[in-house]
Amino acid sequence: MTSPTGSRPNPRLSLTWRVIALSSLLLLGLVLLFSWLGHANLTRQFEEIRLQHLERQAGEIHLALERSEESLRQLASMVASAQRLGPSLEAAQSSGIDEAIAPQWPTLQLEAGIDEILVFDAAGRQRAEWGEGQEASERSALAWVRQVMAAEMPLTTLRCYADCRQYAVVPVLVEGRSVGTVILSRSLADVTRQVHQVSGSDVALLVVGAANSQPPSDERRIEEWNGHLVALTRQDSHLPLLDEAASQASLDELIAAPLRFQAGGRDIELSTIRMDRDSDRRSTGYFLLSSDISAQISAIRDNTRTLILVGLGGWLAAELLLLAILLSPMARLRRISSVLPALARGGFAQARTAIPHRTYRLPDEIDILEDSTLELARQLETLESEVTARGEQLGERVEELARERDFISSLLDTARVFIVTQDANGRITLVNDYALAMMATREDILLERLFEDVFAPTASEPSTEFLRQDERPLRIPDGQVRTIAWYHAPLPAGSSGDAGRISVGLDITDRKAAESRLTWLAERDPLTELYNRRYFQEALQTTLARGGKGAVLMMDLDQFKDVNELSGHQAGDQLLRRVARVLNEELGHRGVIARLGGDEFALLLEGADGEQASRVAKQVNHVLGALDFNIGERRHRVDASTGIALFPAHGSSATDLMASADMAMYKAKASSAQRWHLLATVASAKDELQARVYWVERVHRALEEDAFELMVQPIMRLEDRDVRHFEVLLRMRDEDGSMVLPGHFIPVAERSGQIVAVDRWVLHHTLKVLSKVQQRGISLAVNLSGQSLHDEGLKQYLADELAASGADPNYLILEVTETAAVTDFSTARGVLQAMRDLGCRTALDDFGVGFSSFHYLGQLPVDYIKIDGSFIRSLPISADSRVIVRAIADIAAGFGKQAIAEFVEQEALLPILQSYGIAYGQGFHLGRPKPVSDVLGIDLTRNS
C-alpha cells in the first residue's frame, strides 16, 4: 500500500502491541511499587522493633547502674556506721580508723567488688585509704567531701577516667554531727556482665576523653574514638567489629543513630548508650552494644523476593489475557483508521459516506468510535469559530503582559535607588528615573556607555568584574560628591547566550558622615571638643617612638571647685568649654591640645626645648588671665597651674612623662612666685625622692597603725530611691585629726607597690563591716587598683577573709576601672572570673571614656558598669553625651548588666537616667561620702 502522495508509508506499531507495551509498563510499575512498599513496610517494622529493643536495653542499663549505685551507697553507709570509726575520726586517731575498717576490707573487696575506700575527717583531710584509687581523682574527691559535709547527705556519682567507677560518699555521724566522710568506689565490670546477660548482645565499655592515658599501642585503644575499652565481652570476635565500626562512624553519629554494617558475612548493628550521670566531663563513658541482625535482614530480603516473583507471574498472565481480548476489536479499528486520513484532509462528506450510520442494541466501544468519527466530521466544521475565540483570548493575554511590563517599569522608576542594567560588555542598557534625576541627565545620553566610565571607582579601589559590591563616588550637578554603595548581580542569559548584570546603588553619604562622627567622638572629649586623654597618650607615645624631642605641658585650673560649688556644675562645664576654645585658638597650631579629664588640660609640643615651653606656659597664663567669666552677678577669675616635662629628659614613656608633668603641675600650684614650673632633671629627681619617701613612710605607718578610715557613699536605686548599695572610699587620718584625700597618697602607693597592701587593708575592714550589715540587705563596693589585678594571692586572701569574717560574698562588689581592664584584658577577665567563682559580684568603673571597651564588654565577667561622670554631668546640655550614655545603657542591657551613673549632682538628671533604663545613680546630689559609723552605725574600733 502506498500513501496518497505516492511515497512509501512509514513503519508503524500496531495499536494492539502499543496497548500491550503500555499495560506491561503499568503492571511492571505496580509490581515494583507494591514490592517496594512491602519491603519498606517490613523495614519500618524492623526499625521499630530494633528501636524498642534499644530503648529496653538503655532502660536495663540505667536500671543496672541505679541498682549498683544503691547497693554501693548501702555498703558505704555500713562502713560509715562502723563502731569505732566516728570517735576515731573525731579524735584524729589513725589506728582507730584502721581497726574499724580493716576487718571489713577483704570482704568488701572480694564479695562486693569494692576497689577503693577513702576516709576523710571534718576538715577534708584524708585519714585512711584502702585499695587502688582512680587516676587524678583527688580534686573530685575533695569536692565531694566538701559537698557531703555541707549538706550532711550521702552522694553517689559516676566518674570515668582510665576506667569507669561508681562512687558513694556518705557522712560519718557522731551524735547527729558529721565528723568525716567515707568514700567507696567500684568498677562497672559487674554491670557490664549483667547487661550482656540481660540483652543477649555483646557489650563493651568505652572511656573517651583527653584524660585517657592508655598508650596508642594498646590493642583495646580505639584512636578514631579517642577512647579505650575498659571492658568487653567475647574480645576475640567483638574487638574487630568495634575497630571496623570506628572506621565508619564517629561517636556523635553512633549516639544519634545505631550503625549497621557487614563484617564476616554477617549484618551487625552497633548502638551506643552514653553514661550521662558521669560527674567529671574530662572523660566520658559509653556502653557499646553489638547485635547480629543477619537473620532479620535475610528474612526481609526473602519476603521482598517472593513479592517480586508473584507480581511478575501475575503480570505475564494478565498480558496474555489482554492479547486474546484485543485481537478481534483491533481488526475493526484498522478499518476505521483507513477512513480518518481522508477526514484529516477535509473530506467530511467522504467520511460520512464510508462509515454508514447504524443503530446497535448493545453498542461497544468500537461502535461508539464509529459514531464519534461521524460526529467529529460535524464538529470540525465549527473549529474556525473556536480558533477565532482563542485568538481573542490571546490578545487579552498580550494586554495583561503589557500592563505587567508597565508596572515593572513604574516600580523601577519610583524606587529611591540607582538601578542600572548592563550587557555582557558592561555597557548600560537601562537606567531608572531616580538615577537620571540625581544625575540631571537623559537616558539616551547614558545608554550604550560603559558603566565604568559613568560611575568610575576611586583610584585607590580599582573595580574588578568579579566584585559583587563596592563603593564609588558620584559628583552630582550641584557640586556635591555623594557616596554610592553598588550591589551587582548577574542577569539570566538571553537567547544569544551572553549574560548581563543589574547594579543597584544606594546613597550612603549620610551613613558615612555618621561613621566619621563616631570616629571623631572616639578621639575627642564631648564637652570641650578637644582631644581626649586616650588620643593624647597615643600621640605622645607615637612621638616618643619616632625618637623625637619636645615638651609636655599639663594645666590644671585653679579654684575650679569653687566655680562648681558656688555657681553649679553647668557653670563649670561652660567655663571648661570657654577655656578649651581659647586654648585651641591661641595654641592649637603649636601642637596637640587635649582635655585629660575634670579641669586638667595638656599640650604636646614637638621639637620644643625648655625655654620655648616656658614661653608657652607664660602665654597660657596671659590668655587665661584675660578671660572674663561672669555667671549672674558673680565673677570668677580664671587661672591655671602649668607643669612642664621635657622628653626624653624626664621620661621615655608616655606614662612617665605624664607623671612628671603632673608632679611639675603640683609644684606650680605650691609656688607663689609663678603659676608654671619647668621640671629640672636633678631637682625633680631630688624633690620626687623626698616626696615619695615622705608619703611612702606615711602610707607604711598608716598600714601599721590602722590610720586609714573607711567612708561610704550611697548608690541609689532610681526606681524607688532606695539605698541598699554603698561604695567604700578610703581616707587617711592626719596627725591633727583631719582627713587626707586619696589623691595625695594613692599615686605614691601605686608607684611604690604599696597599693596591693592598701587594697588588702580595705578588703579586710570592708568585710568586717559587711558581716554586720549584710542581714539588712546592704551591699558594699570596693575599688581594686590595676596592680591588684596581678596579685596572684588575691583570690586566696579574699577567700580566707570571707571565711574568717563570715561575710556573704554575694553582698561584696569588686570594681576595676575600664582603663585597667582593657589595658590587660586577659588578666582582668581572669581575676574578675575568679572573684565571681568565690560568689562576689563585679563592676566596671569609669566606663565609656575611651570608646574602646564596647568590644570587650560582652567578654568581661562583670555584673555592673559605672558610666563615667564626665558624660553624666553634661547630659542636660550635650546631645553627644546623651547619645553616648543611651548607647552605653542599651549595650549594658543587651549584655545583661546593670548600669550605674556617676556624678549625679542635680535633680534634673534623674528622669533622663530613668528614661535610658539606668538602674542606679551615685553623686553628691544623692549622698556625699560619710564615715561608716555615721551611715551604717558600725564602730570598727571596738573589734579591730
C-alpha angles and dihedrals in degrees: 000000000000130000121252090259092056097250125121115270119253116253112261138189117239116249088235092062092041089057090047091049095047094045089048090054090048094048093044089051091051091048091052092044094051090044090051091047091050091049091046091049092050090047092048092050089049091049091050092049091049091048091051089047091051091049090051090049091050091049092049091050093049090046091051090049092050093048092048090047093051093048090049091051090050090050090049090050089050091052091046090054094056109139102246100026098089098047091043092052091048091050092041091235108158092188091057091050091051092049091050097053108020094079090055096048100082092049093047092046098047103033104028098033094236111172101186143012121196127184122199129184126227092274092057096254118141111243104174141008135191127183132008118314127219115259117268094000098129097096093046091049092051090050090051091048092052091047094050093044090051096046098030087218129119118259128207123186144158123234128185120195120130085344136004120260137173116226130201119193118188131172122246107229128203114182091338094311126112108237097169146326138258122213123198124184136183135172128253095245093112091047089052092053092048091051090050092050095046100041099036089221128117108261131206130180112216126191115201129186148084090277092065104113100183113130117253090240093064108114090220093056115100108200095189089062095035088232147112129228106234094178137009140160123240093007097188094060100024100051096061089051091054092048090052092048092049090057091054106042142019124235091254089056091048091051091050094050138351117264121236121195142147124253127168092353091304130113109234128192117201120191130180130215116192119215097231093179091072104124095198114066095191086090130017132203127221133186110221114202118193119194130182107230097169093116094053093046091048091050091053091050093049093050091049091050091051092051091052094049093049091049093050091051091052091049093054093049092048093051093051091051091048092052091054091051096049102049098084100039091048091062090058090047091055089057091053092047091059089061099048098072089062090050090051090056091054099264095140094153091047089055092051090051095048094050112051118211111247136176116228126196093207106017121195130204094276091053088052089049092056090050089046091053090056090047089050091059090056094046095050089065089066093049095097092061090051091049088054090052090050090052091054090052090050090054090053090052091052089054091051090052089051091053090050090050090051090049092052091047091050090048092053092048096048097045111108092227136081110263117186128166123202136192125234090279094053096254118144115254101168137019124184124231094252091059091046092049093049091049093040093225141114128259094237089059092057101039116105091013119123114262090223091057095051098039102030118188122232117276091244092054110044113192125247128199091236095056111115095194138007143158122248133179119239124194110210124204095264089063098254119132111222125194112229122194107211123204115194127198131173121251123221113272115258129222090286091060094238115126121211128190140232121227122201117194125200122195105234098168093117092047090052090052090052091051090051089051091054090049089051091051091051090059101034138070104243094215100052100017089229121127114283129235094265094055092044093053091048091050091048092048091049091052091049091048089057089054093243128158129224146104140282118215117197116192128193121187113238120233091003088142088062090058091054094046098042102036103019134253093283088063089048091053090048090052091050091053092050092048090049092050093049093047092048093049094047102035107016091102092054098062148302114331119195140172107230095192138289108014096333123115131179136200126200114208114188116206094009123135128206095275094050092046090051091053090052090050090052089049089053090054091048098050094043092046089055091052112105115204117184125176110186107309093337120095121201125202115224117217132153136201111222127201120196126203123177124214136255089006095064100033144349097214134054091245094053093046093049090050091049092049090047091053091048090050091055089049088054090052090052093048117091095189099066139355097236133062129197110208110232114209098235096034093047093051092049094045092044091050092051093047092045094048091048095050094038088056091046091052092045092051092046090054092050096043099036088241092156122096130203120231125187131208119196122244105205127211101232096208096068103003089245119154118209097135128071133179115225114228127188129228132174120227110231123215091260092052096256122129121253113214116236092244088078099053109017095073089050091048090051093050094045095046093244092116092088090057090046090052090050091049090053092047092049095052094038091056090051089055092043093054088060099044105033092089086065090058093251120151125200125208121208126192116228119205122233091251092057088062086070094046101116092194095051096097094049091044091052092047091051092047092049091052093045096046097040090226119156107241090212089072093052118089118192117202130200125181121251090239093056092045096050095040092060102017101168093048093046092049091050093049093046091049090049090053091050090049087060089055098258125132123234138213137193111226129207090015121186103024094119104028085225101104102065089089092051098041094086091051098048114090097228131137099200136032121201112212112224112258095230088074095043096053093054097046096106094052107026122072090190092057091050091052092048096046092047090049092049091049092049093048092047090051090047090056092046095250130132120236127224120196115216127206096030096170104154136046093235090071096062100074090045092052092046091050088056091053095248108157104198139033134197129187147101092286090060097039140324124232112275136173117280092241092056095049106031101023093236121141108199094182093076094059102029 
